[in-house]
Amino acid sequence: MNQYVDSEVGKLNTVLLHRPGPELARLTPRNNDSLLFDGIPWVGRAQEEHDAFAEALRNHGVEVLHLGQLLVETIAQPRARAELTGATLADPRLGDTLRDEVAEHLENLDAGALRDVLMAGLAWEELRAAGSGRGLVYRLMDRHDFVIDPLPNLLFTRDSSAWIRGHVAVTSLAMPARRRETSITRAIYQHHPRFVGAKLLYEPRLEPLEGGDVLLLAPGVIAVGVGERTTPAGAERLARRAFSRELAHTVLVVPIAQERATMHLDTVCTMVDIDAVVMYPPLADTMIAFPVRQGADGEPEVGKPQPFVNAAAEAMGIGRLRIIDTGLDPVTAEREQWDDGNNTLALAPRLCVAYERNVETNAQLERAGIEVIRIAGSELGSGRGGPRCMSCPISRDPLPAARSA
Ligand SMILES: NC(=[NH2+])NCCC[C@H](N)C(=O)O
């Protein structure tokens, strides 16, 4: 199957990554907070780290698709090109005069150059150098401002789309700095020849929902974190749609603290085996889940909240969900959680990719019988995302179905 994902751990066949590029070079101490980076990455080293990540995946038989490459091929379709520039020009901050100038500027770009602008944005000075830049809005901009904002978080392909079986949820990103990302994923899935006929399960105009919050615990069982990014309304909408298309029988809605350290469910919990997760210890005992199932009237029906580990085991039809801790002592656990120790990408049951810096967590995984492929991430990690955040699985081998609840 070309596009099919029903778990977090079935053998990974195809994945979508984004090799970071000029959009990272836009980050400065003035804008890094609003662009959701905790530091200023060294771009060349981040690219090397990312290349090594992609290479590790390919060495394990995974087909790696690159967002930039798919985007350039998508732009070749006139309708896609019009949609993508339309989404960029829709920014109300531009105003009519500047919008017309930017539109003309974009029209004159070839596919590669337009791709670069869509990803890295357009700086005030670049428009001036290109011979345009008039009108009130442009005149009152600071020379450091962007006419089109860059998208440095494209690196985290997990968040802007998520595949559930053969359907793709193009998500609805919560933070203003990331919203335009989904015009890119949407255009790719709708117009790139590789994805002809892809069924859209979710769309950017809907209630906030981010892929980092969506965990496919087992075929038919989806956990959705609600917190800083995904809203309860987003989880409810996803549940309703997944039920009506028979993609799931249970959605476990998991409240997580609305903080940067726990911005997505996958920052505190990822799966490493069909019945095991690596989890931040303070949450293992306290995290709860609201089980949502399809009621007789077809509407989502919310059950009693239960400890997450119990609710998960029950929905997955297993006796117990095994928990592997991040770090051994509370300080190490907290440090390694921050550095994405919990954010592993499974390539198959008991085989995962993790940042090498999380020494204790990786040792814990190995003690539990999980093979760990270590990658460097000192620069990549400055955007607060690990191997899972940086990857959107498009094809995994199916797992045997869980007992229907
Ligand atoms: N799935 C994830 N945990 N993604 C991490 C995204 C990090 C990114 N800087 C953001 O704040 O949005």
PDBQT file of the ligand as one rigid body, heavy atoms in Angstrom, charges set to zero:
ROOT
HETATM    1  N1  LIG A 501       5.440  17.112  17.372  1.00  0.00    +0.000 N 
HETATM    2  C1  LIG A 501       6.195  17.948  18.013  1.00  0.00    +0.000 C 
HETATM    3  N2  LIG A 501       6.471  17.753  19.279  1.00  0.00    +0.000 N 
HETATM    4  N3  LIG A 501       6.637  19.023  17.368  1.00  0.00    +0.000 N 
HETATM    5  C2  LIG A 501       7.515  19.991  17.911  1.00  0.00    +0.000 C 
HETATM    6  C3  LIG A 501       7.321  21.298  17.265  1.00  0.00    +0.000 C 
HETATM    7  C4  LIG A 501       8.286  22.348  17.725  1.00  0.00    +0.000 C 
HETATM    8  C5  LIG A 501       8.026  23.695  17.150  1.00  0.00    +0.000 C 
HETATM    9  N4  LIG A 501       9.084  24.611  17.416  1.00  0.00    +0.000 N 
HETATM   10  C6  LIG A 501       6.720  24.276  17.685  1.00  0.00    +0.000 C 
HETATM   11  O1  LIG A 501       6.764  24.942  18.675  1.00  0.00    +0.000 OA
HETATM   12  O2  LIG A 501       5.680  24.105  17.128  1.00  0.00    +0.000 OA
ENDROOT
TORSDOF 0
